[in-house]
Amino acid sequence: MQNGEPSRTALGAARHRADHQKLDGASIFRDPLAVAVLTPLAESADRSPTAAREDDAARRRLRLFIAARSRYTEDALADAYRAGIRQAIILGAGLDTFAYRNPHSSLRVFEVDHPATQSWKRQLLADTGIGVPASVTYLGADFERDTLEDVLAAGDFDASQPAFVIWLGVTIYLTRPAIAATLNTLGRLAPGSELVLDYGEPLGPQTAEERAVAEERDRRLAAIGESWISRFTPEEIAAELKEAGLAVVEDLGPVATFARYLGTPTAPERPGPHILRAEVV
């Protein structure tokens, strides 16, 4: 991120969620606020958040993965709520809208994010008339500098009770030490706590075209100070979780994810984005 500026990749993810509602008919994940929260940006942004544009295969695949990870997470959170969890922590909340359409009457939601991104989000919510429920608490943090333990202590988080933690679209932008520090805090949450995160695998062999696309993406991300830094194999992330006191419950690779939510044929997995669910042990 640029100093003092909100996250540009948070805007990118929000655009994909909004486009999923428009271009895919919310076929995987329905978010009635995804388009609305971006409305104030339509005039000043370089393009309308949900403008019809070339829908190439790579863009569509990323958009559907972002929709799938949100669907997976909110389904898992609903299961956790039925099991008695009453606290949710969203790490790197960006422009996620769950807290403002939260269907669980007794669930408290702690949104943890960089103060600049948080301030920007709150202004967008105010501009669109999306109300902030009393169940929402905002906690500012820089994951590379602040410890999650200190951040949560500054809020009204009840460390004696289990929590459901959402960490989407973040780990790839952090250094491994910062990821380990956050996982160590999560591993000390109350028994019964759960975590859903996503992560990227190391890239496999690429065609010349794929390399060119990746290099262009890397240049764009570096220019806004949000480079992709950390990737893990499934074995590596499982080991990191175990070291922190967490156990993998499920790890879906890209083939399994699209088979579950799009009904595509199952096939051998290949490197790509994963959705992982873990629990405190």
N, C-alpha and C positions, 0 to 999 in steps of 0.2 A: 504493500500500500504506500501511496505517497503521503508524506507527513501532513497530518491534519485533514486529509481527504477521506471520504467514505470509500468503501471497497467497490471497485469497478466490477470485479467478478461476482459480487453479490447481485449487482444489477443484471449481469449476464444470466445468472441462474434464475432470477425472477422473470426475465423475459422468456426463458424457456418454459417456465411453469405457465406463464400467461399464454404463450403460443400453443401449448398443449391443449388448453381449453378451447382455443379458436380453431387450430388447424387439425387437431385430432379428435375434437368433440369430447375432450376429457375422458377418453376411452380407458385410461388406466387410473387416473387420479383426478377427482373433482375438487376444485378449489374455487369457490364462488368469489373470493376476494383477490385472486391472482391478477386479474386484469385491472380491477379497480385501484389497487395500490399503486399502479404505475401511471394512472391517468394524468397526474400533474406533470409528468415528464414528457408527455407526447409532443408538447410544443417546443421544448428546449432541447430534447435529445436529437441525435443525428438521424434518428428514424423513429417512427411510431413504435411503441413497445410490441404491438401485435400486428404490425403492417404485414400484408401479404408480400412475401419475397421468395426468392429461389429457395426451394426446400430440398437441398441436396441430401444425399444419403447419410453423410457424416453428421450434418446438423440434426437430421431427424433421429438418428440413433442416439445422439447425446441427449436430445430433448426427451426421448422416451425413457432413457435411463434415469434422468432426473425425476421424471414423473413416477417411475417405478420405485425409486428409493424413498420418495415421499409416501407413496401408498404403503410400502412395506413398513415404514417407520410408524405411521399412524395406526395401522392395523396392530402392530406389536404393542404400541402404547395403549390401545383399547383393551388388549388382553391383560396388560399389566394393571390397568385401572380396575378391571373386573377382579383381579387377584388382590387388590387392596392398596396399590401404590397411589399416593395422593400428591406427589411432587414430580414435576418434570423440569429438567434443565436442558435448554437449547444452547449449545456451544457454537458460536459463530452464527447467530440467528439470521443475520442479513435481513432480507425482506420477506422471510418466511411469515406466513399469515396464520399458522395454527392457533396461536394464542388468542386471536381475535375472532375465531369461529370455534373455539374449544367446546366440544359437546359434553364434556365431563364436569358436572356441576361442582364437585368438590376438589378438582385438580388445580393446584397452584403451578404457575409456569414462571420459571426464572430464565429470562433471555440474557445471555452473556455474549458481549461483542465489543469491538473497538468503539470507544466513545464517539468518534466521528461518524461511523456508520450508524450507530444507535441514534444520534441526534438527527441525522438525515432521515432515517426511517420514521421517527416520531413526527417530524414535520410533514412527511408524506401522508401519514395516517391522519394528521390534523387537517391537511388540505383536502383530503377525500372524504372526511367525515366518518372515518372508521373509528369507532369508539375503543378505548383501551379499558378492558375489564379490570375490576379491582383485584382479580386473581393474578395479574401480571406484575412481575418485578423486573426492573432493568438493572443489570450489573455490568459496569464497564470493565474491560480487560484487554490487555495485549498478551496473547498467548506466548510470545517469545520472551516477555519480560516479567509478567505477573504470574504468581502461582494461583491455580484454581482454588486451592484451599483458602487462601487469603481473600480471594474475590467472593467466595460463597459466605465466608465468615462476616463479611461486610453487609450482607443482606440478611433477610429473615429466614434463611434456609435452616431446616431442622435436620441436623446431622444425625440425630438418633433414629430417624425414620428412612426407609428405603426411597430411592428415587429412580426415575426413568430418565436416562441421559441420551440426548440426540446430538450427534456430531457429524454433520453432513457437509461435504464440499469444503473441508478445512484441512485435513491432514496432509494433503499433497502440497500445500503451501507452507508447511512448517518444517523446521529442522527436526531430525530424529530426537535430539535431547529435549526439545520442547514437547514433542509428542509423548515421550517417555514420562516427563514430569507430570503431564496432565493425566496420563493413564495411572500413574502411581497414586494420585489423589483419588481418582475414580475407584481404584481398587480398595480404598479405605472407606468407601461409603458403607452404609448399613447393609447387613446381609439382606438379600432379596432384591438389591438394586440391579438394574439392567442398563445396557448400553447398546445403541445402534450407531454404527459409523460406516462410512464408506472409505475405500482406499484404492489406489491405483497400483497395478502390478508393473514390474519392469517391462519395457517394450520388447517384443520379440522381433524377429527378422522383418524388415520393411521393404516395400518396393520403393523405387526412386520417387514416385509420386507421393507416397505416404511420408517419406522423409522430408520432402519439400513442404508438405502441409504442416508437419510437426515443427519444422524449423521456423516457419512463418508464425505459427501459434506461439512458440517460445519467444520470438522477438516481440510480439505484441504484449505478452504477459510481462516480460522484462521491462518494457517501456512504462508500464503502469505500476511497477514495483510489486508484482504479484506472481512471481515465477513459480513453476512447478518444481518442487525441491525433493520431496521424499516419496519413494515407491517401495512396496513390500511384496514379497512372495507370500502366499497363504501361510507357509511354514514360519516365515519371519514375523508376521503380525501375530500369529498364534503364540509364538515364543515371547514377544513383547507383552502381550496380554497376560500370559501365565506369570511372567516375572512381576507384574503389577498386582497380581491377585485376582485376575479375571479369567474366565474360561469361555471358550468359543461355544456357542449354542448352535449357530448356523452361519455358513459363509457361502454366499451365492456369487458365482462368477457371472460374466455377461451372458453366456449361453443359458445357464439355469435361470437367470433373471428374466430373460425374454421368453423362455419357455413357460415360465409361471404366469407372466402377465400378458403375453401376446399369443400364447399357444403355439409358438414356433417349435419346430422339431428339436428334440434334444440331440446333442452332438458332443464330441470331445471339447472340453473347455479350451479357451485360448486366452492369452493375456488381455487384460482390460479392466474396467472398473468393477469393484466388488462391493456388495452390501453385506455387512457382518453384524451379527447379534451376539452379545456376550453377557455374562452375569457375574456378579461378585461371588467369590467362593470362600 
